[in-house]
């Protein structure tokens, strides 16, 4: 199977790089990601809770036949890449989130902000207000 996949390889893994991102927390963080997505060949994805920026770019050592021109001296990251991780055969990546356009991250940020506000409101409803006599315990008779 691996030989067949290698024979038909289109070198998908040699045509991008993905770099880790800190999880966005502030409006500025989300705006930075929006800016990344304004550029051609950029996507942002979340996989297993980790954020990445993906840059579509082809390795300089990729040969026209989709083989590595420096196979014997290729970098460690390439050597550690296993056939089971092959982008050609794996199909769906199963991302938690995939952003390909600036509008998508804007919408996601709005949804996250709504969820955060709703969570804060719910927490505030459960807490007694300062100065209130509520202890959360039932009132005693005669109080």
C-alpha positions as CSV (number, residue, x, y, z in Angstrom):
1,X,0.0,0.0,0.0
2,X,2.7,2.4,0.9
3,X,4.6,1.7,-2.3
4,X,1.4,2.3,-4.3
5,X,0.8,5.6,-2.4
6,X,4.4,6.7,-2.9
7,X,4.2,5.9,-6.6
8,X,1.1,8.1,-6.9
9,X,2.3,10.8,-4.5
10,X,1.6,14.4,-5.5
11,X,3.9,15.7,-2.7
12,X,1.1,17.5,-0.9
13,X,3.2,17.6,2.3
14,X,5.9,19.4,0.4
15,X,3.6,22.2,-0.8
16,X,2.8,23.9,2.5
17,X,4.1,24.5,6.0
18,X,2.1,25.0,9.2
19,X,3.4,27.0,12.1
20,X,1.8,27.0,15.6
21,X,-0.1,30.1,16.8
22,X,-1.0,31.1,20.3
23,X,-4.7,30.6,20.8
24,X,-6.4,34.0,20.2
25,X,-7.8,35.6,23.3
26,X,-8.1,39.3,22.6
27,X,-9.8,41.3,19.8
28,X,-6.2,42.2,18.6
29,X,-5.3,38.5,18.4
30,X,-8.4,37.8,16.2
31,X,-7.6,40.9,14.1
32,X,-4.1,39.7,13.5
33,X,-5.5,36.4,12.2
34,X,-7.9,38.3,10.0
35,X,-4.9,40.0,8.5
36,X,-3.1,36.7,7.9
37,X,-6.2,35.5,6.0
38,X,-6.2,38.6,3.8
39,X,-3.1,37.1,2.1
40,X,-3.2,34.6,-0.7
41,X,-2.2,31.0,0.2
42,X,-2.9,31.4,3.9
43,X,-5.2,29.4,6.0
44,X,-5.6,29.0,9.7
45,X,-6.7,25.8,11.4
46,X,-7.3,24.4,14.8
47,X,-6.4,20.7,15.3
48,X,-6.9,19.0,18.7
49,X,-7.2,22.4,20.3
50,X,-4.0,23.8,18.8
51,X,-3.9,26.7,16.5
52,X,-1.8,26.9,13.3
53,X,-1.2,29.2,10.4
54,X,-0.7,27.3,7.1
55,X,1.3,28.8,4.3
56,X,0.9,27.3,0.8
57,X,4.5,27.3,-0.5
58,X,6.4,24.6,-2.4
59,X,9.7,23.2,-1.1
60,X,12.6,24.3,-3.2
61,X,13.9,20.7,-3.4
62,X,10.7,19.2,-4.8
63,X,11.4,17.8,-8.3
64,X,9.0,17.8,-11.2
65,X,8.3,14.1,-10.6
66,X,7.1,15.0,-7.0
67,X,10.3,13.3,-5.6
68,X,12.7,15.0,-3.1
69,X,15.8,16.3,-4.7
70,X,17.8,16.0,-1.5
71,X,16.2,12.8,-0.2
72,X,19.4,11.4,1.4
73,X,20.1,14.7,3.3
74,X,16.5,15.9,3.8
75,X,15.7,17.7,7.1
76,X,14.7,15.8,10.2
77,X,11.1,17.0,10.0
78,X,10.8,15.2,6.6
79,X,12.6,12.1,7.9
80,X,10.1,11.8,10.8
81,X,7.1,12.1,8.6
82,X,5.4,8.7,8.5
83,X,3.6,7.1,5.6
84,X,0.5,6.9,7.9
85,X,0.5,10.7,8.1
86,X,0.5,11.1,4.4
87,X,-1.6,13.9,3.1
88,X,-2.2,12.1,-0.2
89,X,-3.9,9.1,1.5
90,X,-5.4,10.5,4.7
91,X,-8.3,12.4,3.2
92,X,-10.3,14.5,5.6
93,X,-8.1,16.3,8.2
94,X,-10.8,16.5,10.8
95,X,-9.9,20.0,11.9
96,X,-11.7,21.5,14.9
97,X,-11.9,24.7,12.8
98,X,-10.7,25.8,9.4
99,X,-10.5,29.4,8.3
100,X,-9.8,30.3,4.7
101,X,-11.3,33.8,4.5
102,X,-11.1,36.9,6.9
103,X,-14.9,36.9,7.3
104,X,-14.8,33.4,8.9
105,X,-12.5,34.5,11.7
106,X,-14.6,37.6,12.3
107,X,-17.7,35.5,12.7
108,X,-15.9,33.0,14.9
109,X,-14.6,35.8,17.2
110,X,-18.1,37.2,17.5
111,X,-19.5,33.8,18.4
112,X,-16.8,33.3,21.0
113,X,-17.5,36.8,22.5
114,X,-21.2,36.0,22.7
115,X,-20.5,32.7,24.5
116,X,-18.1,34.4,26.9
117,X,-20.8,37.1,27.7
118,X,-23.4,34.4,28.2
119,X,-21.1,32.5,30.5
120,X,-20.4,35.6,32.5
121,X,-24.1,36.5,32.8
122,X,-24.8,32.9,34.0
123,X,-22.1,33.1,36.6
124,X,-23.3,36.5,37.8
125,X,-26.8,35.1,38.3
126,X,-25.6,32.4,40.5
127,X,-23.6,34.7,42.8
128,X,-25.3,36.7,45.6
129,X,-25.0,40.4,45.0
130,X,-22.7,42.4,47.4
131,X,-24.7,43.6,50.3
132,X,-27.5,41.0,49.9
133,X,-28.3,38.8,52.8
134,X,-28.6,35.7,50.6
135,X,-26.3,32.9,51.7
136,X,-27.7,30.3,49.4
137,X,-29.2,28.6,52.4
138,X,-32.9,28.3,53.2
139,X,-34.1,31.1,55.6
140,X,-34.7,30.1,59.2
141,X,-38.1,30.4,60.6
142,X,-38.5,33.7,62.4
143,X,-35.7,35.4,60.5
